[in-house]
């Protein structure tokens, strides 16, 4: 079992190095980034009847694959307290995990100004972990933007408004499409 985990980790590391090397050959600018973010997850439409907005933390990574195109991955965790529902009382707290892979297109590059704007779209999954209940994962889509202001050659202040929609089972979650919006800010570190 240990050899399997070691082999998987080694293979994953080699693949990441290969991606980074290919990106380096294509662009003289920053080729890869890491993000650390915090903010607010805001549920809307039917899911907002069951949970309130709550704090969010997130991480992200991106690799430039063409002069203005980024391959991105984000993971966010939102903590939602239960909402007061008339005649029912308070619903249980819910943790919502967002896992998204996406493509980003750079509208404004850091090389042109201290500002950068990347619009992104992609897909992945969202897990709804209900306190005292079930944990269910559903396919999801994402759209959003990454708005940055360069503080130093490697550090950028980042705003990351995102919109994630999970295609849920109405019998399990009470809605067939759960809309949750992670609005976060943080730092992007260039590698």
N, C-alpha and C positions, 0 to 999 in steps of 0.2 A: 504494500500500500504506500509506504513512504517513498519508494522508488518511482511510483506512478506520479505522486505529487511533485517530486523533485524534477522529474522529466517534463511534466506539464509546465512548471514554473520556468524551467530553462528554455523550453520551446517558446513560451510566451515572451520571455525577455529577448530572445533572438529575433522574433517577429517584430517586436517594437523597435529594436535597433535597425532592422532592415527598412521599416517604414520611415524612421527618422533619417536614415542614410539616403533613401530615395528622395525625400522631401528636401534634404540639404542640397542635393545635386540640382534641384529644380529652382531654388530660390535663395538669393543671398541674404534675405531678411530673416527674421525670427522664424524658425521652422516648427517649433512645438511649444505649447504652453500648458501650464497647470493653473487651476482656479480654486480659490477657497471663498465661499459666499455664505451670507446669512441674511435673513429677511422675513418675509411673510408669505404664507400660502393662503390664497383666498379661494374658497369654493364658490361656485355660481350655479344657477339653475336648480334642479331638483336636489342635488347633494347638499346645497346650502340650507335646506330645511332640516337636515339631520346633524350637521356639524358647523361650527363657527370657524372663522379665519384663525390661524395660529402661526406660531413661529416656525421658521424653516432654516435648515442648514444644507449646504450643498458643496459638492466638489465637481470639477470638470477637467477634461484634458482635450487638447486639440493638436492636430498635425496638419500643416499646410501641404496640400497635395497638388496644387497648381498656383500660379501667381495670386489669384484672388479667391481660391476655393480651399476651405478647411473641412477636414473630417473631424467631427466632435463627438464626445461622449460626456454626458452629465448624469449625476446621481443626486437626487434631492430627497430629504426627509422632512415632512411636515407633521407637526403635532397639532391636532384639532380637538378642542374640547367639544363635548356633546352640546347640542342646541336645545333650548326649551321648546317643546312641542305642546301646543294646547291640548289638554285632555290626556296626555301621555306622560308628561314630566320631562325630565332631561334625558336625552339619548346618550349612549355610551361614547367615551372618547375614542378617537380613531387616529392611528398613525398612517400616513400615506407616503409610500416610498415610490419615487419616480426614477426609472432607468431609461435613458433615451440615447440613441445613436442618431446623429444628424449630419447634414451637410450645411456648411455656412458659406455665404457669399459676401465678400468684403466690399461694401459700398464706399467707405472712406478708409484709407490705409494709414497706419501710424507713420509711414514714411512721408506722407503728404502734409501731415499736421500732427500735433500731439493727440488729436482725437482719432478714434477708430470706430467704425460702425459695421457690424456683421449681422446680416439677417440669416436666420436658420430655419430649417424644417427637417423633420425626421419622424422616427417611430421607435417604439420600445414596449415597455410594460409599466403598469402601475399596480402596486400591492396595497390593499386596504386591510389594515390590521385592527380589528375592532376589539376594544378592551372587553374581556369576558366572553368574546364571541369568536367567530371564524376569521381566518386570514385568507383573502382571495386575491389572486393576481389576474389581471385582464390585459389584453393588447391595448396599446395607446398610440396616439399621434401627438406631434409637438410642432408648434411654430413659435418664433420669438426673435429676439435680437440680443446682441452683446454690444453694449455701448461703453467704450473705454476712453480714459484720459491718461496719457503716459506721464508717470511721476518721475521715472528714471529710465535708463536704457532697457532695464529688464523688468520693471514693476509698473503695472497699470492699474489705476482705480477702475472698477468695473461695475456697471449696472446691467442686470440680466433679467429683463421682463420676459417671461415665458408663458405659454398657454398649452396645457396638457389635457387631452380628452381621452378618458378610458372608455372602452366599449364593454360595459359591465353586464352582468346577468341581473335583470330587474328583480328576480325572486331573491337573490342574495343581497343586493345592495340597495334596492328600492328605486333604482333608476337604470336605464339602459345606456346612458352616456353621462359619465361623471366628469364635469369640467372643473379642474383645479388649476389655479394660476400662481406659480411661484414667482414672486417679485423679490429679487435678492440684490445685494451689493457686496462687493468684496475686492479681492486683488487677483490679478492675473500675473503670473510669473513666467517670463520668457526663458526658454532653455536653449 
